[in-house]
Amino acid sequence: MLDFLITYQSFIMLFLQGACFFIAFLILITSNLRIKRKIAIFMLEVSAVIYLGAPIIHLAYDGVPGDFIRFILLVSKSIDYLAPLLMLHSFNLYLKDLFFHKSENLKRNTLLLISAETVLLIGVILFVVSRFNGWYFFYDELNYYHRAKGRMLATIIPGVCMIVQIILISLNYHIISKRVRIPLVLFLVIPIISSVLSLLTHGFYLTNISTVFMAIVLYIFVVLDSNETIESAHKREVEILENYKKELEIKVEERTRELRIANEKADHLLLNILPEPIARELTDNPDKTISQKFPNVTILFTDIVGFTKMSSEMTAEETVSMLNELVSLFDKRAKDEGIEKIKTIGDAYMAATGLTSEKSSEGAIKMVKFAKGLLEDVQHFNEKSSVQIKIRIGINSGNLVAGVIGKTKFIYDVWGDTVNVASRMESTSESMKIHVSEATWVQTKEIFQYQGPFKVEVKGKGEMNGYLL
């Protein structure tokens, strides 16, 4: 078997050399390796090509006479001794890139790598010295190769470097990918065993072949590990993107919900200021002038009798608190009975019904019922409050114009004689009484009983009839 291998070792080395050439080319075009790792593996494969080329030349010319042949043999054998050192240096570069960007013990790894590089440097120096004293090898007159006594030293030097590298790998074993752990160790262990065996055999380049073969195996596993790492990173990136997408969807949903709530609050606030149709119109057309004319609207005014004197005897907090409690009662009743509150001015409260295009008496009837309810609210207020108040109410019906005034702090307001007469009805009313105009009386007399008529002087209108409920 050994004779067969020795006979055909040149073909085996040529095959391995071609494989290393091909691998070196693949390394140049691959994009899956980090740049430092790519340089280290490329140098390793090129060194392997050179390491195999030397024995092929030596086998072809060993024992061939001639000075030029001797020179070729000396060069090839020198490469045979130096190429393993270059391969181990390339392997050091690979280990440096493998460990130094994720290792926890940087100082220890640095010390070990420096030790390995120092051993290699000593090996180069010893080889140079050996060329002057023939420690490693020599050629006889017929150009036949002979090992010298120092040949063992040429085997020990790379072996020491490999042992340091094995120690470095073992100390960082936990951070090495499972796929490349065994190939890394075998790349060093098998050449050591082969070097020991080569001392017992002559003529078979076992160390060269085994070392280069392991370099090829190492490349295969390094590339597979790199592809797996990239695939894992890609999956992780996809997971991150998916998680980010889910988080973004949740945030969008939260923001949408918050925006919806904010819009609902804004709509609710707007509806507290404006009638619903007006609020919708203003929301859809914010720059549009909102104005409408209604044929039969009933307006109510009410204020507190003697409020000016009453408020002068109260603190500001007591005054505001009293007004807020009373107006809140009025607002609740207005909401429950479908009355449109227009505004409050001081102690005065203004409301309207019949804000439609139809000329119906339903609005006037609703307003009178509402006014009666306001008197009940005042009575309930007085039962619980230390401050006793009385109000007077005035109501009038007729056509008017309504609209929104202003761009900031806007209000919904109404204008026309109908409003003026309603205000006059209120100012001429009696305490805790409802004073209506003739226009309102005509629309509600079938439902409610009134006293009167009473003559009322209205500015710009002259005398008018008024009725007390």
C-alpha positions in Angstrom: 0.0 0.0 0.0 2.8 2.4 0.9 4.6 1.6 -2.3 1.5 2.4 -4.2 1.1 5.7 -2.5 4.7 6.6 -3.1 4.4 5.7 -6.7 1.4 7.8 -7.3 1.9 10.6 -4.8 2.8 13.1 -7.6 -0.7 12.6 -9.1 -2.3 12.9 -5.7 -0.5 16.1 -5.0 -1.3 17.5 -8.5 -5.0 16.7 -7.8 -4.9 18.4 -4.4 -3.0 21.3 -5.9 -5.7 21.9 -8.5 -8.3 21.7 -5.8 -6.5 24.4 -3.8 -6.2 26.6 -6.9 -9.9 26.3 -7.4 -10.6 27.0 -3.8 -8.4 30.1 -3.9 -10.4 31.4 -6.9 -13.7 30.7 -5.0 -12.5 32.6 -2.0 -11.8 35.7 -4.2 -15.3 35.8 -5.6 -17.2 34.8 -2.5 -19.0 37.5 -0.5 -20.0 35.4 2.5 -16.7 35.8 4.4 -15.5 38.7 6.4 -12.6 40.5 4.6 -10.0 39.5 7.2 -11.1 35.9 7.2 -11.2 35.8 3.4 -7.6 37.0 3.3 -6.5 34.4 5.9 -8.1 31.5 4.1 -6.9 32.7 0.7 -3.3 32.9 2.0 -3.8 29.4 3.5 -4.9 27.9 0.2 -2.1 29.6 -1.8 0.4 28.4 0.8 -1.0 24.9 0.3 -0.5 25.2 -3.5 3.1 26.2 -3.0 3.6 23.5 -0.3 2.5 20.8 -2.8 4.4 22.3 -5.7 7.8 21.9 -4.0 7.7 18.1 -3.6 6.4 17.6 -7.1 9.5 19.5 -8.5 11.7 17.6 -6.1 10.4 14.2 -7.2 10.9 15.1 -10.8 14.6 16.3 -10.5 16.0 14.5 -7.4 19.2 12.8 -8.5 19.4 14.6 -11.8 23.0 16.0 -12.2 23.7 19.7 -13.1 24.3 22.9 -11.3 21.1 24.5 -12.5 19.1 21.4 -11.4 20.8 21.7 -8.0 19.7 25.3 -7.7 16.1 24.3 -8.6 16.2 21.5 -6.0 17.5 23.8 -3.3 14.7 26.3 -4.0 12.0 23.7 -4.1 13.3 22.1 -0.8 13.5 25.5 0.8 9.9 26.1 -0.1 9.1 22.7 1.3 10.4 23.8 4.7 9.1 27.4 4.7 5.6 26.8 3.2 4.2 25.1 6.4 5.3 28.2 8.4 3.4 30.4 6.0 0.4 28.2 6.3 0.5 28.3 10.1 0.9 32.1 9.9 -2.2 32.2 7.7 -4.0 30.0 10.2 -3.0 32.5 13.0 -4.7 35.3 11.0 -7.8 33.2 10.8 -7.8 32.5 14.5 -7.3 36.1 15.3 -10.4 37.1 13.2 -12.3 34.2 14.7 -11.7 35.0 18.3 -10.8 38.7 18.8 -14.2 40.2 17.8 -16.2 38.2 20.3 -13.7 36.7 22.9 -13.9 37.7 26.5 -10.2 37.1 27.3 -8.5 39.4 24.8 -5.1 39.6 26.7 -4.8 35.8 27.0 -5.6 35.3 23.3 -3.2 38.0 22.2 -0.4 36.4 24.3 -0.9 33.0 22.8 -1.0 34.4 19.2 2.2 36.4 19.8 3.8 33.2 21.1 2.8 31.3 18.0 4.1 34.0 15.7 7.3 34.1 17.7 7.8 30.4 17.2 7.2 30.8 13.5 9.8 33.6 13.3 12.3 31.5 15.1 11.6 28.7 12.6 12.3 31.1 9.7 15.6 32.3 11.4 16.7 28.8 12.0 16.1 27.8 8.4 18.1 30.7 7.1 21.0 29.8 9.5 20.7 26.1 8.4 21.4 27.1 4.8 24.9 28.0 5.9 25.7 25.1 8.2 23.6 22.3 6.6 21.5 21.5 9.8 18.4 20.5 7.9 19.4 18.8 4.7 22.1 18.7 1.9 22.6 17.3 -1.6 25.4 15.1 -2.7 27.5 15.3 -5.9 24.7 13.5 -7.8 22.0 15.9 -6.5 20.4 13.3 -4.2 18.6 14.7 -1.2 19.8 13.7 2.3 18.4 14.6 5.7 20.8 16.2 8.2 20.9 15.9 12.0 18.9 19.1 12.5 16.0 17.8 10.4 14.1 17.0 13.6 14.3 20.7 14.6 12.5 21.6 11.4 9.6 19.3 12.4 9.5 20.4 16.1 9.2 24.2 15.3 5.9 23.9 13.4 4.7 21.3 16.0 5.3 23.8 18.8 3.3 26.4 16.9 0.5 24.0 16.4 0.4 23.0 20.0 0.1 26.7 21.0 -2.7 27.0 18.4 -4.5 24.0 19.8 -4.3 25.5 23.3 -5.8 28.7 21.9 -8.6 26.8 20.3 -9.4 24.8 23.4 -9.5 27.9 25.6 -12.0 29.5 23.2 -13.9 26.3 22.3 -17.2 27.6 23.7 -17.4 30.5 21.3 -16.5 28.4 18.2 -19.3 27.3 16.0 -20.1 23.6 16.4 -19.6 23.0 12.7 -15.9 24.1 12.6 -14.7 22.9 16.0 -13.6 19.5 14.9 -12.1 20.6 11.5 -10.0 23.3 13.4 -8.5 20.7 15.7 -8.0 18.1 13.0 -6.2 20.7 10.8 -3.5 20.8 13.5 -3.6 17.3 15.0 -3.4 15.3 11.8 -0.3 17.2 10.4 1.4 16.6 13.8 0.8 12.9 13.6 1.8 12.9 9.9 5.1 14.7 10.8 5.9 12.1 13.4 5.2 9.3 10.9 7.2 11.0 8.2 10.3 10.7 10.4 9.9 6.9 10.1 9.4 6.9 6.3 11.4 8.3 3.5 10.2 9.1 0.0 6.6 9.7 0.9 5.4 13.3 1.5 2.8 12.4 4.1 3.0 15.7 5.9 2.5 17.7 2.8 -0.5 15.7 1.6 -2.3 15.4 4.9 -1.8 19.1 5.7 -3.1 20.3 2.3 -6.0 17.9 2.5 -7.0 19.3 5.9 -6.7 22.8 4.6 -9.3 21.8 1.9 -11.5 20.2 4.5 -11.2 23.3 6.7 -12.2 25.6 3.9 -15.3 23.5 3.2 -16.5 23.7 6.8 -15.6 27.4 7.2 -17.8 28.2 4.1 -20.6 26.0 5.3 -20.4 27.7 8.7 -20.3 31.1 7.1 -23.4 30.3 5.0 -25.2 29.0 8.1 -24.2 32.1 10.0 -25.5 34.3 7.2 -28.7 32.3 7.0 -29.2 32.5 10.7 -28.5 36.2 10.7 -31.0 36.6 7.8 -33.6 34.6 9.8 -32.9 36.8 12.8 -33.2 39.9 10.7 -36.5 38.6 9.4 -37.7 38.0 12.9 -36.6 41.4 14.0 -38.4 43.0 11.0 -41.5 40.9 11.8 -41.4 41.9 15.5 -40.8 45.5 14.4 -43.8 45.2 12.1 -46.0 43.8 14.9 -44.8 46.6 17.3 -45.4 49.2 14.6 -48.9 47.8 14.0 -49.6 47.9 17.7 -48.3 51.5 17.9 -50.4 52.5 14.9 -53.4 50.8 16.4 -52.8 52.6 19.7 -52.2 56.0 18.0 -55.3 55.4 15.9 -57.3 54.6 19.1 -55.9 57.7 20.8 -56.7 59.8 17.7 -60.2 58.4 17.6 -60.7 59.2 21.3 -59.2 62.6 20.8 -61.6 63.2 17.9 -64.5 62.0 19.9 -63.5 64.4 22.7 -63.2 67.2 20.2 -66.5 66.3 18.6 -68.1 66.1 22.1 -66.6 69.5 23.0 -67.8 71.0 19.7 -71.3 69.6 20.2 -71.3 71.3 23.6 -70.8 74.6 21.8 -72.7 74.2 18.6 -75.9 72.3 17.4 -75.0 69.0 15.8 -75.8 69.9 12.2 -73.8 73.1 12.5 -70.9 71.2 14.1 -70.8 68.7 11.3 -70.9 71.4 8.7 -68.1 73.3 10.4 -66.0 70.2 10.6 -66.4 69.3 7.0 -66.0 72.9 5.8 -63.9 74.8 8.3 -63.4 77.9 6.0 -67.1 78.2 5.2 -69.3 80.9 6.6 -72.0 79.2 8.6 -75.3 81.1 8.5 -79.0 80.1 8.3 -82.4 81.7 8.4 -85.2 80.0 10.3 -88.9 80.8 9.9 -90.2 80.0 13.4 -87.8 79.8 16.3 -88.7 80.2 20.0 -86.1 82.0 22.1 -85.9 81.9 25.9 -84.1 84.3 28.2 -83.8 83.9 31.9 -81.8 85.7 34.6 -81.5 85.9 38.4 -83.5 88.6 40.1 -81.3 91.0 42.1 -78.1 89.2 41.0 -75.9 92.3 41.1 -76.7 93.0 44.8 -76.5 89.3 45.7 -73.0 88.8 44.1 -71.6 91.8 45.8 -72.3 90.1 49.2 -70.6 86.8 48.1 -67.0 85.9 47.4 -65.9 85.2 43.8 -65.7 81.5 44.5 -69.2 81.4 46.0 -70.6 83.4 43.0 -69.0 81.1 40.4 -70.0 78.0 42.3 -73.6 79.1 42.6 -73.9 80.0 38.9 -72.2 76.8 37.9 -74.5 74.6 39.9 -77.6 76.4 38.6 -76.5 76.5 35.0 -75.6 72.8 35.2 -79.2 72.0 36.2 -80.5 74.1 33.3 -78.0 72.4 30.8 -79.1 68.9 31.9 -82.7 69.7 31.4 -82.0 71.3 28.0 -80.2 68.1 26.9 -82.9 65.9 28.2 -85.7 67.9 26.6 -84.0 68.6 23.2 -83.5 72.3 23.8 -80.6 74.1 22.2 -78.6 76.1 24.6 -77.2 79.2 22.9 -75.1 80.8 25.6 -74.8 82.3 29.0 -74.0 86.0 29.6 -73.3 86.7 33.3 -76.3 85.4 35.1 -78.5 85.3 32.0 -79.2 82.0 30.2 -80.3 81.9 26.5 -81.9 78.9 24.7 -83.7 78.2 21.5 -86.0 75.6 19.8 -87.4 75.3 16.3 -84.1 75.7 14.6 -85.4 74.0 11.5 -86.8 75.0 8.1 -90.3 73.9 9.2 -92.8 76.4 10.5 -94.2 74.4 13.4 -95.5 75.3 16.8 -93.9 72.3 18.4 -90.8 74.4 19.2 -92.8 76.9 21.2 -94.6 74.2 23.2 -91.3 72.5 24.0 -89.8 75.8 25.2 -92.7 76.7 27.5 -92.5 73.2 29.1 -88.7 73.8 29.4 -89.4 77.1 31.1 -91.7 75.5 33.6 -89.0 72.9 34.3 -86.4 75.7 35.0 -88.7 77.1 37.7 -88.8 73.6 39.3 -84.9 73.4 39.1 -84.7 76.7 40.9 -87.0 75.5 43.7 -84.9 72.3 44.0 -81.8 74.4 44.1 -83.2 76.6 46.9 -84.1 73.6 49.0 -80.4 72.5 49.1 -78.7 75.9 49.0 -78.2 78.6 51.7 -78.5 81.2 49.0 -82.1 81.6 47.9 -82.6 82.8 44.3 -85.4 83.7 42.0 -85.4 84.0 38.3 -87.6 85.6 35.6 -88.2 84.1 32.2 -89.1 85.7 28.8 -90.1 83.8 25.7 -90.7 85.0 22.1 -91.2 83.2 18.7 -90.5 84.3 15.2 -88.0 84.2 12.4 -84.3 84.9 12.9 -80.8 84.4 11.5 -78.3 82.0 13.2 -74.7 81.4 12.5 -71.1 80.9 13.7 -69.1 84.0 14.5 -65.3 84.1 14.7 -62.4 81.7 13.9 -61.1 81.4 17.5 -63.3 80.9 20.5 -66.2 80.9 18.1 -69.8 80.8 19.2 -73.2 79.9 17.7 -75.4 82.9 18.0 -78.8 84.2 16.8 -79.9 87.6 15.7 -83.1 89.5 14.8 -86.2 91.1 16.4 -87.3 87.8 17.7 -84.3 87.8 20.0 -84.7 91.4 21.1 -88.4 90.9 21.9 -87.6 87.7 23.9 -85.0 89.7 25.9 -87.6 92.4 26.6 -90.2 89.8 27.7 -87.6 88.6 30.3 -86.7 92.0 31.6 -90.4 92.9 32.1 -91.3 89.5 33.6 -92.1 89.0 37.3 -90.1 87.0 39.7 -90.5 83.2 39.2 -92.9 83.9 36.3 -92.9 83.0 32.6 -93.6 86.0 30.4 -94.3 85.2 26.7 -95.0 87.3 23.7 -98.2 87.2 21.7 -96.4 85.2 18.9 -95.6 82.5 21.5 -99.1 82.7 23.1 -100.8 82.1 19.8 -98.8 78.9 19.3 -99.3 77.6 22.8 -102.6 78.9 24.1 -104.4 75.6 23.4 -101.9 73.8 25.7 -101.2 76.3 28.5 -103.3 78.8 30.5 -102.1 82.4 30.5 -103.0 85.7 32.3 -103.2 88.8 30.2 -102.6 90.4 27.8 -100.3 93.0 29.4 -98.9 96.0 27.5 -95.1 95.9 27.1 -93.0 98.7 25.6 -90.4 97.3 23.3 -87.7 99.6 21.9 -88.1 100.1 18.2 -91.4 98.1 18.2 -93.7 100.2 20.4 -96.3 98.6 22.6 -96.7 94.8 22.4 -99.0 92.3 24.2 -97.4 90.0 26.8 -98.8 87.0 28.7 -97.9 85.4 32.0 -98.2 81.7 32.4 
